[in-house]
Amino acid sequence: MSEINLKPCPHCGSFKTCIRTMSYFRFKVICKTCFAAGGARFTKEEAAKVWNRRVMA
């Protein structure tokens, strides 16, 4: 399995982001600094893809 790279938070610019497992085997990316979160997806790769295409504020 390849490593999943996450871009910094589009709200605060922090690199302290992680992929969290939500209920029912869904995943979302969360910023540990400002608690911004991406929408829940069915795979870690989909969650990262959605997070990485967000526009910086």
Secondary structure, 3 states (H helix, E strand, C coil): CCCCCCCCCCCCCCCCEEEEEEHHHEEEEEECCCCCECCCECCHHHHHHHHHCCCCC
